[in-house]
Amino acid sequence: MTGITGGISIDVSLFRVVANGSTVINTETGYGAVSNCDQAVPGTLGAANFLACTLTNNGGLTAGDAGRLKLCRQTADAADTAAGLMEAVRARLTYRRQ
């Protein structure tokens, strides 16, 4: 973030990539339900912050599948009060068996 106060609101969703499938991976169709996650920005310019977001839908992914993770900043959300730009540096997807 280039801002040092306020919060951000991120929409997160997953897409299951299927080899020889009929859904083109660079379209908006095929993503699972969106989970909205809010996070305060760090108070130091250039500092990293970690967003932990619980997804409500796995987009049809199962173990061993390839997938895409989509992050969208929702500046129209009341929780998004930070000024400036956001950069996603890396993502880690963890899961637990239910």
Secondary structure as GFF3:
##gff-version 3
##sequence-region A 1 98
A	DSSP	beta_strand	7	17	.	.	.	ID=ss1
A	DSSP	beta_strand	35	40	.	.	.	ID=ss2
A	DSSP	beta_strand	66	73	.	.	.	ID=ss3
###
